[in-house]
Amino acid sequence: MSEIKVVVWGLGPHAIKNILPAVKDCPGMKLYGVCSRNNDMVSKVTKEYGCSGWNTSFEMLKDNNVDVVYLATPTGLHFKHGREILLASKHFWCEKPLAQSLIQVEGILDVSHKQNVTVAEGFMYLYHPQFLHLQQILKSGKLGKINNINCRFGIPPLDRPGFRNNPDLGGGAFLDVGSYLISAISSLLIESDIDVLFSNIKFSGNLLVDTFGCAVLSIANETYITLEWSTNNSYRNEIDIWGSKGSVSTTRIFSKPYDYVPYFKFSDLHGNENSEMGKSANHFLEMFRSFRDIIFDSKKAEKERFMILRRARLMNKIQSSNSEA
């Protein structure tokens, strides 16, 4: 397998802390360069990693050695920047969410098909052993018929929110943290048609972006799903699944340190409890291992496109059902 040369476009704190080290450490991949308008940061990173650097995307995308661009710019720029990447015939991997709307996502996927390059969306937790084990628990049938799933992800107000409080740059709790919950349900219930019964996306204070939301979903009016997300609350990060034969809950499902050991709490038919420990992992590194493989496997690449579209469609349903609209 050939070594893939990757450029990271956007050098915010998240990219510096999580993305650059994971790309560098992923077998079969090389951190070829970085791109940012911040010249000081580009100089610092290129010295630290011994890679190339650019201050403009135009010059970066002209380099024929670049195979992949991982986009870590604000969400509101993903559609514009993503099209530039794809039209330059580079593989386009992107911070979540891929874009701000279903129409934008469909446009990106269409261009990726025409250019015959891959597109991938960076929900890193989907590749962690914790989430993969949760998928296996559901598939095993040990919980019986699934009646209820509750997901919560909320974070306190950030000292340096950056673009997250700017509606023009794709800020807001729904895109920032609500998208995690939607991606989880889309993957856990991949073979099911999901209906939206109710959604409420709320603004608070003087902010121009949404800070809280909730939604109630259903599958054939038999399984009910509750999602709650917030960027202006105490921290919550959990999922609870309640079935006819038992239940399971786990915390830190969406975000966690690399050394965090997941914990699963089970309850059987009669309420007897037991627990199970999972495995720690760097979910960013596991994500890039998977992204690397889709370049060489057209079926995996098409599955990633399918899941991106599935997530975008459910997000669109929730936005369209918003009772505050």
N, C-alpha and C positions, 0 to 999 in steps of 0.2 A: 504494500500500500504506500503510495507516494506521500511525502510530507506536505501538509496543507499550510499555505502561508496566509496568516490571518492579520488583518488590521482592525484595531479597535477605534471607532469614531465616536468621540465624546469622552472627556476625562474628568468626570465628576467624582465625588468621593466613593460612590458605589463601584464605578469602573476601576478606580485605583485599588480599592480594598479587595474586591472579589473577582472581577472579570480578568484583569491582566494576569494575576498569579495563576488562575485556573487555565487560561489559554497556554501560558508558558509551560505548565506542568502536564498538559494533556498529551499522551503519546500520539505520535503521528501528526502533530500540529506544531507550528512555529509561530511565535509572536513576531511577525515581520515588521509591524510598524504601528504608529498611533497617529490620529488626526484630531486637531482641536484648534480653535481660534486663539486659545490661551498659549502664547508662545513660550512663556516661562514653564508651564506645565509640560509642554511637549519636550522642551530641552531637558527637563529633569527626568522624565520617563525614558527618553531615548538613551540617556547616559546610564540610568539604572539597569535597563534591560538590554542595552546594546542593539537597539532596533532602529528602524527608520522613523522619520517624523515629518508631518506636513501640517501647514496652517490652513490649507484650503482643500476641499474635497476634489476640486477639479484636478489638481496636480496628483493627488493620491490615486484617483480612479484612472489616471492615464498610465499608471505603472502596471505593465503587463505581468509582473511577478505576483501581484495580489490575486489570491484565489477567493478569499472570503472577507467580507466586511461585517464585523459585529457592531451594530448601531446602538449606542448608549446616549443618544441625544434626547431632549425632552419629547414626551409622547406626541405633542402637537406637531412635531417636525418629522415624525416617522414616515408619513406618507410621501412627503416631498423628498426626503433623503433616501427613502427606500427605493423609489422609482429611479433616482440617479444611480444607485448602486446596481440595480437590476439592468438598466439600460446600458451600463458599462460592462455587462456580462460577468458580473461578480456574484458569487453566492451571497445571499442576504439573510443574516441572522440578526435577531432584533430583541432588545429589551421588551418585556411585556408592558402593556398590550401592544400588539403589532401596529394598530392604528386607532383612530378615534371613533370610527363608524364602520358599519357593515359594508357600505359602498366603497370605502377606502380599502378595506381588507380584500374585497372581491377584486378591486382594481390591481392591487399588489399581486395577488395570486395569478391573475390573468397574465400579467407581464412576466412573472416568473416562468409560467408555462411557455410563453412565446420565446423567451430568451434561453430556455432549457437550463435554468439554474435553480438551485434549491432556495427555499425560504423556511425559516424556523423561528419560533416564538419562545422567548426565554423564561418560561415558568420553571425555574430550576428545581423546585420541590417535587415535581412530578417524577423526577429521576432518582430521588432519595429512597433508600431501602425502606424507610418508614411508610411512604405512600405506596410503594410497590407491594408491601406486606398487607396494607389495608385493602388493596385491590384483591389480593389473594384470599383474604378473609371473606370478602363478599362473594367471590366466585365459589368458595368451598361449600357454601350453603349452611355453615354451622350456625348462623344467626337466624335461619329460617326465612320466612317472607319478610322483606324489609318494609316496615310501616312508616318510619320517620327517620329523617336525617337532618341534623342541625349543625350549621357551620357558623363560626364567628371569627372575625379577624378585625381587630381594632388597635390603633396606635395612639399614643398621646400627641398633642400638638408638637411639631418639630421646632427646635430652636432656629434651624436654617432650612426652611421648607423649599427654598429655591423655586423652581417652576411649578411646584405642586399647588401653589395658591394663585396661579395665573391661568385663567380660562383659555387664553389664546395659545398657551403652550401645552394644553391638555391636562391641566391640573384638576383636582377633585378626588374625593374618596372613592367614587365608583370605579374610575379607571385605575386608580392607584392600588387600592386594596380589595375592592369588590370583585375585581377581575380574577383574583386568586380563588375566591369561593366558586365562581362560575366555571373556572377551569377545572376545579376539583370535581364538581358534580358532572361536568361534561365527560370526564375520564372515568369516574366511578360507575356511571350509568351509561356507558358508551352505546349500548344497543337499544336504549329506550328513547321514546319521544317525550320531551319534557314540555309541559304546559306551564304558563305563568298565570297564576290566579290573582296575584296582587303584588305591586311594588310601590315603594315610597322612597324617593331620593330627595333628601332635605338639605337646605342651606341653613347656616346659623351665623349669628353675629353680623359683622360688616364684611365678611369674606365674599368674594365673587364666585367661589366654587362650592360645590356640595361637600359636606363634611360627614354625613351619616346616611345610611340607607338600609332598607330591609326588603325582602321579597319572600313570597310564599309560592312554591312551585308544586306541581303534582305530576305523577305518571299514572295515567288511566284512572285517576281519582281513587287510587289505592295506596300509593306511596306519596307521602307529603314531605316537602323539603323546605326548611326555613333557613334563610341566609341573612346575616346581620354584619354590617361593616361600618367602620368609622375611622376618621383621622382626628378626632377631637374628643377622645375618651380614654379611660384606663385601658391598659393592654389586655387583649384577649387574642388567643390564637389556638383554635381547637375545632374538633369535629367529633360528633356523637352519632352513632348509628344504632337504631332500635328495631329489632326484629321480633318475630313471633316466638323464636326459641332462645333468644339472648340478645345482648347488646355489647357494644364496644365503644370506647372513647379514647382519644389520644390528644395530647397537647403539643404545641410547637410544631404543628404539621406544616405550616406555610413558610416559616422562617426560623432558622436555628443556627447556633454556632457549629462549626465542623466537628467539634468533639462531643456534641450533645448526643446522649444515648436515649432514643425514644422509649416511651413507656406506654403500654396498652393496658387499659383496665377493662376486664370482661365481667359480665353478669349473666348467669344462666337463667333458665326458665323460672326458677324459684327464687331468684335474687341472690344466689350465692356468688360471691365475688372472687376473682383471681386476677393475677397480673402477669404480664409477659414483657420482657425487655427486648428491644430491637437492636439495630446496629447503627453506629455513627458513620458518617460519611461526609465528604465535601460535595454537596449537591451541585455546585457549579461545575466541578470537574466531571461528575457523572453526566451532567447535561451536555457538556462539550464532547464527551465520548460518543454520545448518541448522535449529536449534530454532525460529527465527523463521518459517521457511518452512512448518513443519508446521501452524502455526495456520491457514494459508490453503489447505492442500492435504490433503484427507482421506485420499488414498492414502498420502502420506508419513507422516501421523499414524498410520495403521494399520500401516505398515511398522515404525515405531518401537515400537509396542506388540508387534508380532510378535517383534522382536529382543530386547526386554526379557524377554519370556516365554521365548524360546529360551535366553537366558543363564541365567535363573533355573532352568530345568529342568535344564540341564547342571550347575549348581552343586549342585542338589539330588541329582543322581545321584552326584556326587563325594562329597558329605557322607554319603550313604546307604551308599556302598561303603567308608567309612573303616575300615581294619583296626584302628585304635586304639579304635574305639567298643565 
